[in-house]
């Protein structure tokens, strides 16, 4: 799977979990092309999965948050106006933007941008029209 195919998949589905099990598709399994037992880090396509995850996180059309069950969730920009319109139905931590960083020591750190600081002005305008 390519990055463009991954983006198209997320655009089509709107909301996709990165790897956790839940009520929406799991991007790691879509990239792998098969169900993954255990951690995706041990899968033969782990490098491809990681590379696509990194590109998705850098995309201006993808919100990375912890919307579903506190797990890393990708939300396509086409749903952001609806998300903003319904923001009062979510816990603030669910719709905070998550940036993941790998430190020089190999640690994994997550940083959050609280809602609504990450929301572009045009998305607020679109949300107001819903």
Secondary structure, 3 states (H helix, E strand, C coil): CCHHHHHHHHHHHCEEECCCCCCCCEHHHHHHCCCCCCCHHHCCCHHHHHHHHHHHHHCCCEEEEEEECCEEEEEEHHHHHHHHHCHHHCCHHHHCEEEEEECCCCCEEEEEECCCCCCCHHHHHHHHCC
